[in-house]
Every structure is written in structure tokens, then in C-alpha cells.
């Protein structure tokens, strides 16, 4: 436990020195996830995204946002990995399924950068590739149809 606290202090100093580094924020959040602190990891991702998005407010919305891309990707990958881990904190803390959390992140991303086609495509691919894997409520036969329909809706909106 003492070593984790020391690592947290080091990461805190790292993000203070490099507040616009996706690797700093993502590394810290990843470490928290590895020690079973999914709730804390999510908060770190959220804080990092807030800091980094504030730094690119002048961006024209075309996806030319540098490090923010990387941190969003790390956050999505984290949530996908949490779906594969039997982590009581993952579902209970957010009160939502992994698929809902990933969709929420994608919704934020495409809402913030609506002209960035690559985000819309990634969102639709997420829907198709998961084919209900993360949706606890989806039935076997219905899962594929639901995911394809969700992907179509994403493409229509984008």
C-alpha cells in the first residue's frame, strides 16, 4: 500500500509538470486500474480530459486535437478492459454497463468534435465489433441485430 501511495505522488507531480500529456494522465489512470481502483482511474481520465480539452478550445473541430485523441483512446480501451475483468467497482461505481460507459465516451467525443469523421467511424466499428459482447441485456440472436442497428444509427448521425 505504501508503494502505491508513493507512485500516486510521482504521477501527480508528472501531470503537474506535463498537464497536456496523454501518457502522463493515461499512465496514472492505468496504474489505478491495475490495482483495482477503477473508480479512481475514471476520475483521473475525466480530470485529464478536462485539462487537455481546455487547452485546445481554439481547435476547429476537425479532429486536429493532438494528445486528446490519445487520452480518449486510452479511456475507451480502459473501459473495454474493465468489461473483461471481474471488478466489483466497475459496474457498481458507475451504475452502468461497460457498453454504456464506452458509448458515453464516444458520444462525448463526437459531440465535442462532430466534424472528425474518424471518431464517427470508430464509434460505429465499436458497435459492430462488440456484437453484444458487452451488453448483458442482449439475447444471443438479438445481439447482432441490435449492434448492427446501433452502428447504422451512428453512421446516419455522422
N, C-alpha and C positions, 0 to 999 in steps of 0.2 A: 504494500500500500504506500509506503514511504517513497518508493522509487517512482510510482505513478504520479504522485504529487510533484516530485521534482521535474518529471517530464512535462507536466502541465505548466509549470512555471517557465520552463525553457520554451515551450510552444507559445506561451503568452508573450514572452519577450520577442520571439521570432515574428509574430504577427504585428507587434508594435513597431518593429524595425522595418518590416515589409508588409504593410497593410493591404497592398494590392497584388499580393502573390497568392495565386490559387493553390500552389503547392504548400504554402505555409498553412492556410486555413484547412485545406483538404487533408493534409498530413495529420494535423491536430484532430480533426473530426474522425479520421480513420483510426487513429490510435484509441480514441474514446470508444469507438465501435468494437474494436478488438478486445477491450477489457470489459465489454458488456454494458457500456454506458450509451445505449442508442439514443436516449432522450437528450443527453448532454451533447452527443455528436450532432444531432439535428439542430440544436440551438447554435452550435458553432458554425455549421453550414449557413444557417439563417443570418447570423451576425456577419459572417464573411461576405455573403452575397449582398447584404445591405451596404456594407462599406464599399465593396467593389462597384456595385451599380451606381452608387452616388458619385463615384469618380468618373463615370462615363456618361453622365447625363446629356452631354452635348452630342452624343453619337446619333446618327441619322436613322437608326432603326434597321439597318441593312445587315446586321449580324457582325459588324466590324468592331467587336467589343473585347477582343484580346483575351485576357485572363478570365473574364466572367464565363466565357464558353467552357473553359476547363473546369471551373468550380461547379457549374451546373451539371456537367457530365459526371463529375466525381460524386455529386449528391445523388443523382439518378442511379449510378452504379451501387452506391451505398445502400439505397433503399431496395434495389433488386437483390443484393446480397442478404439483406436483413430478412427477406421473404424466405430464404433458404435456411436460415438459422432459427433454431428453436429458442427465441429470445422473448421472454415474457414482457420485457419493457417495450418491444417494438409495437405490438398491437395494442397493448393496454395504455401506453402513454399517449398515443395519438388518437386512440379510439377508432381507427380506420384500418382497412386492409392495406397491404403493400401496394396493390394495384391502384388503389385510390390515392395513396401518397405520391406514387410516381406520376399519375395523371395530374395531380395538383401541381407538381413541379413543372411538368410540361405546359400546363395551362398558364402558369405564371410566365414561363419563358416565352411562349408565343404571344402572350398578351403584352409583354414588355418589348418584344422585337417582332412585330407582326409581319414585317417585310422580309424577314430572314427565312427563305424557303427551306434551308437545311434543317431548321428546327421543326417545321411542319412535317417534313419527310421523316425525321427521326421519331416524332410523336406517332405518326401513322404506323411506322415499322414496329414500334413498341407494341401497339395494339395487335398487329398481325402475329408477330413472333411469339408473343406470350400465349396466344390461343387459350386463354382461360386458366393458364398455369397458376396465376396469382389470385384469380377470382374464386374465393371459397364458395360463392353462391351459384356459380355456373355448373350446370349439369354436363355430363360427357358430350352428348350430341349437340347441345345448345352452345357450348363454349366457343367452338369455331365460328359459328354463325354470328354470335354476339361480337366477337373480336373483329371479324371482317366488317360488320356493320359500323362498329366504332371507328375503325380505320377509314371507312368511306366518309363518315361524318367529319373526321379530321381533315381529309383531303378537300372536301367541299368547303369547309370554313377557310382553309388556307389558300 
